[in-house]
């Protein structure tokens, strides 16, 4: 019983308090720096992956010092590196989940009477525009091959990025001035990396031509004026590709112009597509595994004695 109480006192409670403190601090920083203010132009790969991964190492390092009070020796090595990973995951998952949740839930919806107000209104992620004109006839595009990599395989696919001038009214088409572009993307079917070299040049050209014909036909038929709200694209690889399409437009002013992605669902339903529930699931699993290991491993009596004497 004394062993269990010592584990709760010296490891579990500090672990839980550190976890709660880390989540609170990280959510506050994420909210004020990247969600609410929306003033930091940082590539979303850093916000969504690299920054939370790096921040999670600090609390992991702190709590591992407590976990080293246990005897981590195993018959075929040590539990240390495995516990390192599981503890790190238990801090990383809430950070990733907060990015996913706050990014969609916390974004403010700004209503604009006309699209020209986008540069003078609050800098937010979501917009609703009352008066606008989608000049589809003046759309420009940029096409690029892209690789989708995973642990199991890599696939090649083609993407077409359309940039459509977003104007106040049809009367503005002759002025060649717009404040933002509507971003529309098409993707081809994915080709496995191992199958791609097997295709000769003629077969590749057929796939390419078929995709371009399909995307062009769909683009001409669709009505892009029926969106419910717009989402301003952050600093991403997609933003770079949309900008390449926009820069070739006669409506381009040479400066960075907002790329707005149309959404046809209700604004209140935007969180349903968020993946934060998966992060919550992985966090719960890692936390349970950590507690199981903590209560199953015995104390290293020497380390425990040294720790108690130092307090």
Helices and strands as residue ranges (DSSP letters): H 2-7, I 8-12, H 13-30, I 31-35, H 44-45, I 46-50, H 51-67, E 73-74, E 77-78, H 80-105, E 109-114, G 115-119, E 126-131, E 133-149, E 154-167, G 170-175, E 180-187, E 191-192, H 193-196, H 201-221, E 229-232, H 237-247, E 258-263, G 267-273, H 276-296, H 301-310
